[in-house]
Amino acid sequence: MSGKELKSHVTEEQFEDEKDRKIGNELREEADKIEVPDKLKPERIELMLREHTEQKVKRWKPIYTAIAAACCAVIVGGTAVGVELDKKSDSNYTASSKEKTKSKNTEKAAAGTQIASAKDYDEVYDYVKAQEESQSVQARGGAATYSAEGASMDSSSEKAVASSDTSVMQAVDSGVTASDYSDTNVREDGVGEGDIVKTDGKNLYTMYNNRIEIVNIEKQNMEQAATIRLEKNQDIREIYIKDDQLVVVYTESYYGDETDSYSYRIVTTAEIYDVSNPDKPMSKGKITQSGNYNTMRVSGDYVYLLSDFNASIVNGRDAIGEYVPSVQGKLVEDSNICMPQYVRGDTYTVVSSFSLKNPEEKVDSKAIFGCSGLVYVSKNNIYVCESYYNSDDSDVTQTCIRKISYKDGILKAVGQTRIDGTLNDSFSLDEYEGNLRLVTTVSSNGDSGIMPLVLFGDSADSEIAKQEDTNYLYILDDKLNELSKIEDIAKDEQVYSARFIGKTGYVVTYKQTDPLFSIDLSDPKNPQIIGELKIPGFSEYLHPYGDGLLLGIGMDVDDTGTTTNGVKLSMFDISNPEDVAEVQKYVMEDCYSTNVTYEYKAAMIDVKKNMIGFVAYGENTKYYIFSYDESGFKCLFEREMTGYGNVRGLYAGEYFYLVSGNTVEKYELNGFKKVDDIVL
């Protein structure tokens, strides 16, 4: 191993070890305290580990896929999903049937079906029981088969589930122009999202520990206006500001009495404060629902709150509140429980809506029962997507998709389907003109229905090498019926990033080089790959950067594909999608990861201001701001940060604000001269 390879290898592994050690030390230090803090409660430990896992380098992606398969795999009886395709895509990139790994339902198209509602709570109980029995049998090395007989659905319906989450451009969701102040980098243009820091141009709203600090920024020197404190058993998750209405989302955990064997509970609450007088925020009301916080979206005057609720039947059929979620203290009606159309499920994605103008009046709710998963919210629909591993149904990994429409707070179950492959992240799908476009990585389910689980040692690489991945692109109509697909895109590689921009899709796959595919989606029934750019390294995040340009943030890798040279910024000329070119690149040689890789909200990307801001990790953790012009990328600002805490950069007026923990620093946008700071 060369010195450069050794440096790259040690640096990456050292980062992971130090991060693990830091988390462990924090937990041990907190455990010495008299009271059990929120961060040691089960849901917070799970969240911390999940967030850490998302930061792992991409080369471990197959291992995490294997873990997911081992955790979620089920053996289910029934017929395969689908309707015969009249015509296959004639793309040059579609392989022949002899060249590809066949799914048991390869010759059938994804077919959308209706979503069945629960007949009653007993049906839900039976599904949870079947799931637990199935897992118990699998743990003993056997197999269990369950039929969907008795489920509340049309007998001709195919087995399927889930949904997904998508968007495309950065947006300002407050009605104020982007030149006034920056907003969270959101997934879908025009659909607001919560974050850990927000501004309305007059004040900063920032989370620290279990409180929200309001900081007035209208004068040269910042002033602390007010503090909103939460209770000890409450854990603040995100905030959102619109029209002087501050939405504070937090989770609350508690334990039942000594006679309750399933004593642990967690609920998600959205509380709305009137901050028209920022010195005296006033609570206007709140809405609560079962489960751990997943995400939130804001469209118009309505907030859509999503949480994940784990069902339990340890206390029997009569303990309904343990396997059926509640909203505003009332059980979700069975007619509003969206059932999977096979006997599986122990987790809900709970969705409730309410108006910012009248927060305590719940508008509507749905409980999407199954195994939960990735969520994508378009301008009109909520998609919940679940990875599905079942060797009886398919030789390859699959994704179940369920679609819930929303408008003015009203939620309606639309349909569901199942497709081959799994999604990389929410950017792997997008809704456009009523159709859903997705790109998936298709892997073998293995002979046993569970992919090999190898975590340590040299055997890990050899086991992973046996898995031949490929990638599919699907276009589904508004009922989730398959309009078309392209199979076998970049065989033996995996999707690392994707971005759909209007009638063109851009997909990055990686194994040794970085193919950036451009796909013409103008004809939904006949998508065509029209360009392929191969360069060393890979982009893990793609972002439109003005007319004809696409920004990529990822890693630079040598020609052998074995040594990482550092974080790479790429600018692609996409003015001609058939001839995409990397016109500029910038390699941060001392950096090996960014926070944008696992949290798109952490990016501050503003084309008009010509600013690209994010945190990069190396020997030191730093916040960087770059600009771009025809001569290339230029570093305008860098600031060393302490620890691994969440950092956000944002601007208002002529000033840039860097927020880390309980510290806010203020800089002039012109030249980034520091003018003030405040410790909260």
TISETOR-254550 format. One record per residue: residue in one letter; x, y, z of N, C-alpha, C in turn. Coordinates in steps of 0.02 Angstrom, whole numbers, plus 50000, padded with zeros to 5 digits. Layout:
<nodes>
aXYZXYZXYZ/...
</nodes>
This chain:
<nodes>
m500434994050000500005000050000500455006250000/s500295010849954500705016949949500565021450008/g500995026450017500895031250071500245034950064/k500065036750002499445040349991498835036050005/e498885029549984498335024949999498255023950074/l498825023150108498815022050180498505027950215/k498705034050194498425040050225497675040350216/s497445038850154496725039050141496365033950183/h496645027850186496305022350224496275024050298/v496835025950326496865027350398496415033150416/t496425038350374496025044250390495285042550394/e495035038650346494335036950346494165032550406/e494555027450418494405022850473494485026350540/q494985030750545495085034250608494485038650624/f494205041750572493625045950583493045041950612/e492925035950584492385031850609492515029650681/d493135027550696493285025350764493205031050813/e493455036950795493405042650841492675044650852/k492275044250797491575046050804491225041050850/d491365034550840491065029450884491275030550956/r491935031950965492185033051033491865039151065/k491765044351025491455050451052490745049051075/i490365045351033489675043751053489685039551117/g490125034651120490165030351179490345034251241/n490825038851236491025042851293490455047251317/e490075050151269489515054351288488995050351327/l488865044351303488365040151337488595038251407/r489245036451414489495034651480489475040551529/e489655046451504489645052351547488935053951570/e488465053351524487775054851542487495049651591/a487725043451584487465038051627487655039051700/d488175042951711488395044151780487935049051816/k487505052451780487065057351811486485053751848/i486185057251893485645054251933485045052751890/e484825057651849484245056651808484455053951740/v484015049851712484155047151645483975052651594/p484465055251558484325060651510483985057951447/d483705062551408483355060551347483805056851299/k484445058951295484875055951244485045048651260/l484885046351322485005039251338484375035051333/k483815038451321483205034651313483215030951247/p482875025251243482945020851185482885024251118/e482375028651110482275031451044482835036351025/r483155039551075483685044251060484325040551042/i484465034951077485055030851059484965028150988/e484365025850973484235023250906484345028650854/l484095034750868484175040250821484905042050812/m485285042350867485995044150863486375039050820/l486235032650832486585027550794486375027650721/r485725029050708485495029250640485825035050602/e485865040950635486175046650603486915045350590/h487245041850638487945040250628488045035350571/t487595030350567487635025450514487575028850446/e487145033950441487045037350377487665040950354/q488155042050400488755045650382489305040950359/k489195034450362489715029750342489885030550269/v490495029150250490695029650180490305024650139/k490195026250076489745022550033489975015450019/r490615013950029490845007250013490545001950058/w490235004150114489904999350159489164998650144/k488945001950092488225001750077487944994750069/p488294990050035488014983250029487914979950096/i488344981450145488284978350211487654980750245/y487514987350241486914989850273486294987150238/t486334986250172485774983150136485654976150162/a486194972450176486134965750203485804965750271/i485994970550313485694971150379484954972450373/a484764977050328484064978550318483684972350295/a484004968450252483684962450228483574957550284/a484074956750327484014952050382483474954250430/c483394960850439482894963350487482194963050459/c482114964150393481454965050365481204959050325/a481644954150312481454948650267480854944850295/v480384943150250479814939050268479674934250211/i479374928650227479164923950177478414924150173/v478144926150115477434927250109477164923450049/g476584920450057476284916950001475864921549959/g475714919449897475274923449855475544924249785/t475174927949746475354928849675475794934849665/a476214934749614476654940449600476254946249573/v476514952349587476184958349564476284959249490/g475784962049456475934964149389475414962749336/v475484966349282475074965449222475554964749164/e475384960649116475844959449060476004966049024/l476644967149008476844972848969476734971348895/d476424975948860476334975048788476974976248749/k477384980748776477984982648739478524984648786/k479124982048776479694983848817480034990048790/s480404993348834480784999148811481294996848759/d481375000848707481854999048655482515002648664/s482645004948727483285008248741483865003648727/n484405006548703485005002748691485295000048756/y485085002848812485365000848876484944995448909/t484434993048876484024987648903484324980948883/a484534977048931484874970748916484364965448896/s484614960348862484184954748844484034950448905/s483524946248899483314942148957483864937348977/k484304935348932484824930648950485384933848988/e485434940548985486004943949014485864946449085/k485244946549105485094949649169484844944649220/t484884946749284484614942749338483854943249336/k483524937649331482804937749323482444937849390/s481964942349396481504942149452480954937249434/k480624934349485480074929749471479504933349435/n479484939949440478964943649405479264948549354/t479844946749326480184951249280479744952949220/e479374948049194478994949149133478344952849146/k478244955149207477624958649222477794965749245/a477334970249230477444977249248477174978749317/a477444983949348477174986249411476454988649399/a475994986249440475294988049430475024991049494/g474754996949490474475000249548473824996949569/t473714996449634473094993749661472844998449715/q472224997549734471935001649787472224999749854/i472225004449901472455003249969471845001350011/a471874995650043471324993450085471364996650154/s470794998250183470755000550252470654994550298/a470844995350360470744990050408469994988950419/k469794982550423469094981050438468934982950510/d469414981450554469344983050625470024982450657/y470064983950721470704983650757470954976450765/d470494971650764470694964650770471134962550710/e470964965250652471364963550593472074966050601/v472154972050629472814974750641473194970350690/y472864968250743473174963950793473434957550760/d473024954550717473214948250685473824949150640/y473874954950607474454956150564475094956750606/v475044960350662475634961150705475844954250733/k475344950250752475494943550778475834939250724/a475584939650663475884935850609476604938050596/q476724944550600477404947050590477874944350644/e477654944450706478084942050761478214934550754/e477704930750735477794923550727478274922150669/s478214925950616478654925150558479374926450577/q479494931850615480174933450637480444928050683/s480004925250725480224920050771480434913850733/v480054911950682480224906150641480874907250605/q480974913250577481594914750541482194914550587/a482084916850649482644916850697482864909650713/r482404904850705482574897850717482834894450654/g482874898350599483154895650537482644892550492/g481994893250508481474890350467481154895450423/a480584893550394480214898150352479484897650369/a479144903250365478424903350379478064906150319/t477484903450304477094905950248476404907950273/y476204913950255475554916450275475174918650213/s474534917550214474134920050158473784926350180/a473554930150132473204936450146472454935250151/e472254929050159471544927450161471224931050220/g470654934050209470314937550262470494944850265/a470994946950227471184954050227470644958050193/s470584964350214470064968650186470294971350119/m470204967350065470414969549999470074965349946/d470114967749886469864964049829470294957849818/s469994952049810470374945849803470814945849742/s470674950149694471084950349633471674955149640/s471704958649696472244963549705472904960049715/e473444962949688474104960249697474384962549764/k474874958849789475204960749851475674966549836/a475634971749878476074977449869475994982249926/v476454987149928476414992149980476864997949966/a476845002850010477315007950024477255014349985/s477815017949981477855024249947478515027349955/s478585033649933479235036649933479215044049941/d479815047149935479865054249949480325057649900/t480125063349870480515066449818480455073949815/s480875077049773480855084149759481405085949713/v481435092449696481965094049651482365100049670/m482085105749679482485111749683482465114849752/q482965118949767482965122949828482415128149821/a482055129549875481495134149870481445138449931/v481115144249923480935148449979480195147549989/d479985145050048479285143250058478915148450099/s479165154450104478865159250149478565165250113/g478625165650047478335171150011478795177150006/v479385176850036479875182150031480405180149981/t480645184749940481115182949888481765180449917/a482105176349877482725173149899483265178249915/s483215184349887483735189449899483685192249970/d483115191450004483035194150071483395189850123/y483285183450120483615178950167483565171850140/s484005167650165484025160750141483545156450181/d483335151050150482905146250184483235139450181/t482945134750217483195127850216483205125150146/n483735121550130483785118050066483275112350067/v482725113150032482175108450037482195103349980/r481805098049990481795092549941481345094049882/e480785097449894480305098949841480175106449838/d480255109349779480135116449770479425118149792/g479365122949838478705125249859478415121549918/v478755116449943478505112650001478995113750058/g478765117150111479205119050166479405113150210/e479995113750241480245108550286480525111850350/g480485108050404480785110250466481535109450464/d481875112650511482605112150516482805113950587/i483455113950601483695115450667483815122950677/v483855126750621483935133950623483485136950568/k483135142350584482715145850536482795153350545/t482625157050492482605164350498482015167050458/d481735172650480481225176150442481485182850418/g482145183750421482455189950400482535194950456/k482115194250508482155198850565482465195450625/n482335188950633482585185250690482865178550667/l483315175850708483545169050700483185164850752/y482985158850733482685154050779483135147950778/t483435146250834483925140950835483805136250894/m483935129850883483855124750935484525123650970/y484485123051036485085121051073484855117551137/n485135111451147484905107251202484145106751199/n483795108351251483065107651251482715114351251/r482995118951213482685125551209482755128551140/i482315133351125482355137151063482535144251082/e483065146751050483285153651062483055158051004/i482775163751020482575168650970483075174450974/v483415175850919483935180950917483745186250866/n483695192550889483535198050843484165199950804/i484105200350738484685201850695484585208250654/e484095212350673483955218350634484475223850643/k484825223750700485335228750713486025225850701/q486525230250703487215228050692487415222750741/n487255223850805487405218950857486785214650870/m486875208150871486325203550883486105203950956/e485465202750968485195202951035484755196851047/q484835193751104484415188151123483725190851143/a483205188551108482535191251120482145187051170/a482155180451163481765176251208482015169051204/t481815165051253481975157951255481345153951268/i481235148851229480695144151240481005137651266/r480825135751327481125129851359480625124151359/l480885118251344480485112151347480595108551413/e480145103951428480205099951489480765094851481/k480975091951538481545087251537481405081051495/n480785078851494480625072751457480425074151385/q480525080351364480375082351295481025083451257/d481015081551194481625081851153481455085651089/i481705091651082481555095651023481875092650961/r481505092550906481745089250846481855094150788/e481355098350773481425103250719480975109250732/i481115114650696480695120650700480535123050630/y480005127250626479805130050562479485136850576/i479615141850533479335148450543478985150750480/k478375153350489478005156350433477495161250461/d477505167350433477005172450451476945173250527/d477505173950561477525174850634477245168950673/q477175163150639476975157050673477575152450676/l477805150950737478375146550747478125139550766/v478275134650725478085127750740478685124350773/v478575121750833479095118150870478885110850875/v479275106450845479115099350846479575095950896/y479285092150942479685088650992479365081851007/t479765077351032479525070851054479525070751130/e479075066751157479015066151230478975058751247/s479405056651292479415049551312479225048951385/y478885043551401478685042451470478575034951480/y478495033151542478405026151560477745025251597/g477435019451587476805017951620476925015651691/d476395013051722476455010851791476795004051795/e476915001651856477284995451867476914989351840/t476254989751832475874984051808475884983451732/d476154988551700476174988651627476844985951602/s476844979951574477474976951552477754980351491/y477324983651452477564987551395477494994951414/s477954997251456477855003651489478115009651451/y478535008451401478855014051367478395017051314/r478335023651313477905027051264478295032951234/i478135034651173478415040651142477875043751097/v477805050251102477335053951060477695059751028/t477435061850971477705067650935477205073350941/t477445079250957477025085150966477265090850922/a476795094250891476945100550856476575106050893/e476945110550922476655116150959476785122650921/i476275126750915476325132850876476345138950922/y476845143250910476925149450949476825155450904/d476465160450932476405166850898477025170950918/v477445172650869478065176350883478035183150850/s477425185850840477375192650813477715197650859/n477715196150924478145199650972478675194650994/p479265194750963479765189650976480025189651048/d479915195051084480135195251154479675191051198/k479055189851174478575186151215478195181151172/p478515175651153478165170551113477585167551152/m477005166751119476415164251152476175157851117/s476065152551158475825146251130475095146851108/k474955144651047474275145051020473925138251022/g474295133051034473995126351035474485121251008/k474285114951012474735109650989474335103650967/i474675099450928474375093150907474875087650922/t474625082050948475055076450967474845070150930/q475335065850919475185059450887475685054250910/s475485047950907475915042450929476535041850885/g477075039750917477665037950879478225043050881/n478795040750856479405044950853479385049350791/y479625055350796479605060150741479965057650680/n479635058250622479945056450558480125062750520/t479635066750501479755072950464479125077150465/m479175083150437478595087450430478635091050363/r478065092950336478035097050276477495102450285/v477595107950250477115113450254476925115350182/s476285115550169476025117650104475435122250116/g475485128350091474975133250105474955134750179/d474365134650208474295135850280474265129450320/y474425123750289474345117450324475015114050337/v475055111050396475645107250417475465099850414/y475925095850387475835088550384476385085550426/l476175082350480476635079650531476665072050524/l477275069350519477365062150510477785059250567/s477565053550593477925050050645477905042550632/d478365038950664478405031650657478195028450724/f477685024350722477415021250782477515013650778/n477855010850827477985003650830477415000150868/a477094995550835476534991950866476784986250910/s476444985050966476624979651011475984976151034/i476024969551041475444965651064475624961751128/v476154963951163476364960151222475844960051277/n475414965151278474894965351330474214963051304/g474224959851246473614956751222473164961051179/r472644957851155472184960951108471814966951137/d471704966951203471304972351233471694978851241/a472364978451237472784984451244472844987751176/i472294990351150472264992851081472744998551070/g472835002851120473265008651112473995006851102/e474165000551111474864998451102475004995951031/y474474994650993474584992650924474184996750874/v473815001750899473475006550855473665013550879/p473915017850834474135024450855473555029250870/s473725034550904473235039750921473455046450894/v472965050750881473085057750862472635062050905/q472925066950939472555071150986472205066951039/g472535061651061472275057551115471735052651095/k471565052351031471035047751008471335042650959/l471125036350966471355031250921471185032950848/v471655031750803471515032650732470965027650713/e470455029950680469905025650661470145020150612/d469845014250618470065008750575470005010550501/s469525014750483469445016650412470015021050388/n470405023850434470975028050416471635024350424/i471615017850437472215013750439472315010450371/c472855012150337472995009450270473385002950279/m473084997450260473364990850273473824988550216/p474354984850234474744981450182474334975450158/q474374973950095473954968450069474324961750069/y474674960650124474954954150141475044954250216/v475114948550246475124948250319475824950050343/r475934956450351476564958850377476454965750405/g476784967350459476754974150484476834974650558/d477244979350581477284980850652477464988150662/t477444992250608477614999250614477155003450570/y476945009150596476535013750558476935020050540/t476775022850482476945029750468476295033650479/v476285037550533475685041350552475735048250521/v475205050250485475185056850454474575060550479/s474675066550506474115070650525474215077650498/s473665081150488473695087950460473325092750505/f473565098950506473225104150544473395110950513/s472975115850528473065122550501473485126750548/l473925130750520474315135450561473855140550595/k473295141950563472835146950591472425144150649/n472325137550650471925134450703472255127750721/p472825127950755473235121950763472925116250802/e472485117650849472215112250891471655108450856/e471415111050800470895107550763471215103150710/k471255096750725471535091950677471085091650616/v471395091950557471015091750495470905084550473/d471435080550472471375073750447471965069650471/s471925063050465472485058750484472425052050447/k473015049050434473065042350406473615038750444/a473525032250454474035028050484474215022750433/i474805023350404475015018850350475385013050382/f475055007350386475295001650424475734997250380/g476284994950407476744990550371477404990250408/c477934992450376478594992550408478924999350405/s478565004450384478805011250376479405011450329/g479655017350315480215017950269480325024950247/l480645025650189480815032150162480185035850141/v480165042450154479585046550138479785051950089/y479395052750036479485058249989478825061949982/v478855068549984478255072649980478315077249920/s477875076449872477855080949815477375086649830/k477205090549780476745096149792476035093849808/n475875087649789475185085249797475115078549832/n475675074949841475625068149866476175066349915/i476015061649958476495058850005476615051549984/y477255049749975477425042849957477815039750014/v477605033850035477955030150087478235023850054/c478905023150057479245017650022479575013050072/e479475006550063479765001550107480174996550066/s480764995050090481154989750058480824983050074/y480814978750025480454972450031480904966650009/y481004961750053481444956050039481034949650048/n480904946149994480484940249996480664935649938/s481044930449951481284926149897480724921949866/d480164921249902479604917649872479274921749816/d479294928349823478994932749774479474934749719/s480114935549737480574938449689481284936249705/d481694935649653482394933949662482804940049682/v482504946049677482874952149688482534956449741/t482914961149768482644965849816482104970049782/q481614972249822481064976149795480884981949841/t480474986449815480224992049854479474992449846/c479124992849901478404993949901478265001449907/i477775003849870477625010949868476885012049881/r476745016449928476045018349940475985025949933/k475445028049903475335035049885474725037849921/i474835043349957474295046949992474275054049965/s473715056249938473665063049913473485067749971/y473665074149962473485079150012473295085649978/k472795089050006472595095649981472195099050036/d472415105050055472075108950107471955104750170/g472435100650187472395096650248472035090050241/i471705088750185471325082550175471785077250145/l471785071350176472205065750154471775060350123/k472015057550068471645052350033472115046950008/a471955040550024472355034950000472235034149925/v472775034149886472715033849813472855026949786/g473425023949803473585017449776474265014949800/q474445009049777475065006049798475325001449743/t475974999949745476274995449697476924992749726/r477254988549686477904985849707478354985549645/i478984987549653479454987549597480094984049618/d480494982149570481134979049584481644984349605/g482064982449653482604986849674482434990949736/t482944994049764482874998349822483125005249806/l482885010149844483045017149832483665019249871/n484075023349841484665026049875484465031249927/d484055036049907483795041149952483195044449918/s482935049849948482325052849921482445056249854/f483065057649836483205060649771483165055449714/s483085049149733483035043849683482335043449653/l481875047749675481215047949646480965055049642/d480485056049598480245062749584479575062349549/e479125066949567478475067249534478475073049484/y478245071549424478245076649371477645075549326/e477225080749320476625080449278476205074249294/g476145072749357475725067149380476055060449381/n476635059849350476985053449348477545053249401/l477695047249423478235046149471478815042949435/r479405046149438480015043349408480475040949464/l480735034849457481155031949509481755028549478/v482315028549514482885024449495483075020249555/t483155013649543483285009049598483915004849584/t484215002349637484754997449631484474990549646/v484554985949599484264979349605484814974349624/s484714971049681485194966049706484854959349714/s485244954049716484974947349725484724946549796/n484144943149802483884941449868484274935649899/g484634931949859484994926049884484534919949886/d484844914049892484454907849891483974907449950/s484184910350007483764909750067483294915550074/g483324920350028482904926250034483224931650075/i483814930250102484174935250141484874935850113/m485084941950099485754942950072486274941250125/p486874939250105487384937250153487564942950200/l487584941450264487734946450315488444945350340/v488904949250314489614948750332489844955650354/l490074956250415490234962850441490984964150447/f491384959050460492074960350474492524955550435/g493144957650427493644953150398493674953550322/d494154950150293494264950350222493684947250184/s493314942750217492764939350183492214944150162/a492184950050194491654954850178491694956850105/d492294958450081492364960550012492194954949964/s492394948749981492274943149936491534941549932/e491174942149988490454940749987490094946149946/i490294952449958489974957849922490114957249847/a490714955149830490904954649760490464949549723/k490184944649759489764939549727489084942449706/q488894948049736488254950949721488324955449659/e487964953849608487994957949548487384962549547/d487514968849563486974973749563486854976349493/t486254978849483486094982549423485604987949443/n485394992049395484964997849412484404998449361/y483815000349386483225001149344482975008349351/l482665010849298482285017049301481565015549284/y481105017849326480385016849315480035023549305/i479515023349266479045028949263478345025949275/l478015028349327477355025949347476845031549338/d476235029749320475715034849310475415036849377/d474895040949375474605043649437474265038249479/k474135032349450473855026749488474395021649505/l475015023349492475605019149506475645013049460/n475315013449402475415008349351476045009949311/e476405004849292477035005949256476905008349185/l477185014049168477165016549099477755014049059/s478335013549092478935011349057479485010149108/k480025007049085480615006349127481225004949083/i481795006649109482435004949078482795000249127/e483004994549103483334989549145484084989649134/d484434987049183485154985749179485564991949160/i485454997249197485875003149191486495002049233/a487085002049203487715001349239487714995049282/k487734989249250487744982949287488354982549332/d488264979349390488784978449440488994984949473/e488554989949470488664996249505488044998049544/q488095003249585487535005449626487405012849616/v486775014849626486605021949622486895025549682/y487275030849670487555034949723487195041549731/s486915044149677486525050349681486095050949619/a485575055049624485135056249567484815063049575/r484615065849519484245072149519483815072449456/f483175073649466482725074449409482575081849400/i482715084349340482615091449326482165091949265/g481535093449276481065093949221481005087349184/k481125087449119481045081549077481695077549069/t482195079049112482825075449108483015072849177/g483275066849180483515063949242484265062949238/y484605063949296485325062949300485465058049356/v485835052749339485965047349387486705045849389/v486985045649450487685043749459487715036749488/t488075032349455488215025749484488965025249495/y489165020349535489885019949550490095012849568/k490675010949544491055005249569491795006949568/q492025009049509492725011049504492775017949471/t492345019249422492295025849393491605028549407/d491495034849389490865038249404490485039649340/p490045035049318489635036649260489065041249281/l489005046849247488435051349256487995050449195/f487415047349204486955046049149486465051849144/s486315053949084485775058649072485225054849034/i484605055749057484045051749032483495056349008/d483285055548947482745059448918482085056448940/l481695060348978481055057949006480465061448974/s480585064848918480055068848887479465064548865/d479605058348844479065053648828479035048548884/p478555049148930478525044548988478475037148969/k478235035848909478165028848888478795026248853/n479275030548842479865028348807480485032448829/p480695031748892481285035348915481915032748881/q482395037048870483005035148835483615037848870/i484115033748880484765036148904485105039448844/i485265045748851485535049548794486245051848805/g486515050848865487195052848877487505048948935/e488165048148933488515044648986489225047548992/l489355050549048490015053549061490365049349114/k490965046949099491355042949146491965046849169/i492005047849234492575051449264492755047849329/p493365048749354493555045649418493155048649476/g493015044549526492665046949585491915046249579/f491555049849621490835049449620490535055649653/s489925057349634489545062749665489005059549709/e488975061649771488475059049817487885063749825/y487945069849798487395074649801487425078849738/l486855079649705486805083749644486315089449657/h486475095349628486055101249640486065105749579/p485485107649552485475112349495485815118849515/y486235121549470486595127749486486515132649428/g485905134949418485765139649364485655136049299/d485545140049246485395137149181485975133149154/g485845126949139486345122849105486905120249148/l486855120849215487395118549258487115114049313/l487505109049332487325104449385487925103649431/l487835105149495488365104549545488375097549574/g488975094749580489055088249613489525088849672/i489335085849728489765085549788489875078249805/g490505076149807490645069149820491375068149836/m491675062849808492365061149822492755060349757/d493385062549760493845061349705494215054849719/v494245050549670494555043949677495045042949619/d495605039549633496095038549580495835033749527/d496225032849474495995028949417495865021649434/t496175019149488496075012249507495435011249547/g495155016749572494555016349612494665014049683/t495295014049706495455011449773495675016749821/t495885022649797496155027849841495745034149834/t495485036649889495115042949887495615048649897/n495545053749855495995059449858495715065249897/g495085065049914494775070449952494075072049925/v493735076549959493075078849938493145082549871/k492685081149826492725084349760492085088249745/l492185094449723491635098449695491695098049620/s491145096249587491135095849514490595100449488/m490745103749432490215107449397490135104349328/f489535102049315489385098749251488995103549206/d489185103849144488815107549093488285102749065/i487645104249080487095099949057486655103649006/s486935108948977486545112748928486345108348869/n486765103548854486595098348805486605091648841/p486035089148862486025082848901486345076948865/e486395077448798486705071948761487465072148764/d487725077848787488455078648789488655082148854/v488515078948910488675081848975489435081748986/a489695087149014490415087649026490555090349095/e491075087749127491315090549189491785096349171/v491535102549178491915108349154492395110949207/q492265109649270492715111749323492675106749381/k493225106049417493205102149479493695105149528/y493565104049593493975106549647494035101049698/v494645098949714494745093549761495005096249827/m494655094749881494855096649949495255090749977/e495905091049967496335085149979496355082950052/d496245087350098496285085550169495605083650198/c495105082950156494435081450180494195074750151/y493805071150190493585064550169492835063550174/s492465068650194491735067950197491425074850208/t490785075450191490405081650204489745079950238/n489445084950271488795083750301488235083550249/v488365086050189487865085950137487725078750115/t488215074350122488135067450101487545064150135/y487425065650199486895062250236486335066950258/e486405073550245485875078250264485865084050215/y485405083550167485375088750115485195095650144/k484845095650201484665102150232485275106050255/a485835102550265486445105850289486775110050235/a486585109150173486885112950118486565119850113/m486985124950105486735131650088486975133050017/i486525132249969486705133049899486235138349869/d486525143949850486135149549824486465151949760/v486115150949704486395152749639486445160249631/k485935164049653485945171349645486505174449686/k486605172049746487155174649787487825171449769/n487795166149728488395162449708488775159949769/m488415156049811488715153349872488545145949878/i489055142049894488975134849906489285133549975/g488875132350025489115131650094488965124850122/f489445121950160489355115450191489935114250240/v489855109050280490385106850326490765101050293/a491425101250299491845095750276492265093250333/y492385086650334492755083350388493435081250364/g493945082850402494625080750389494985080250455/e495615082350457495955082650521495595087450567/n495275092450538494845097050574494175097450539/t493655099150577492995100250549492925107650533/k492755109150470492715116150450492075117450410/y491835123650415491295125950372491595129850315/y491405128150254491685131350194491135134850154/i491315140250121490885143350071491295144250007/f491025141749952491345142349887490905146549841/s491225149749792490875152749737491075149149673/y490725150549619490905147249556490815152149498/d491305152049452491235155449388491605151349336/e491675153949276491975150149222492695148149236/s493025151749280493715150049297493755144449349/g493195142649379493185137149427492895139049495/f493015134749543492785135749612493295139949650/k493035144249694493475148349736493225148049807/c493675146549854493485146349925493455153449952/l492865155649972492765162349999492845162650074/f492705157050108492665157250181492785150250208/e493165149850262493215143550298493305145150372/r492965141150413492975142350485492995135650520/e493495134750562493555128450598493015127950651/m492695122050655492165120850702492405115950756/t492135116450814492315111950868491795106350873/g492025100250885491565094650896491225092450832/y490695088450840490325085650784489605088150783/g489475093750817488795096250822488525098550755/n487855099250751487535101650690487705108950678/v487845110550615488035117350596487585119450538/r487385125750539487015128550483487295135350465/g487335136650400487515143250375486915146150339/l486775152550350486205155750317486345163250312/y485975166750270486075173950265485415177550271/a485455183850290484875188350292485135195350276/g484845198450226485095204950204485805204450179/e486245208550207486945208750185487405204950232/y487125200550273487535197150323487455189550318/f487985186150335487995178950339488045176850412/y487665171750431487645169350500487855162050502/l488325160550546488555153750556488335151550625/v487905146450627487605144150690487875137250706/s488165136550765488425130150789488285129550863/g487855124850882487685124050953487355130350980/n487645133151033487365139251064487735145551043/t488095145250987488485150950964488245153150895/v488155159750888487995162650823488525167850806/e488815167250746489305172050722489025175750662/k489165182150658488895186450605489465189250563/y489405188650497489925190950451489615195150396/e489995199850370489785203450310489815198750250/l489315198850209489325194650149489875196750101/n490005203150099490525205750056491195205450092/g491565200050081492225199250111492235194950173/f491655193350201491595189050260492005191450319/k491975197950331492285200850391491805199750450/k492065196950504491645195750563491465202250597/v490815203050612490585209250643490285208150713/d490095201950729489785200850795489725193350807/d489665191650871489485184850890489105185050955/i488745179750969488355179351030488335172151053/v488415171251119488365164651150487705164351188/l487295159551173486615159151200486585154551260/
</nodes>
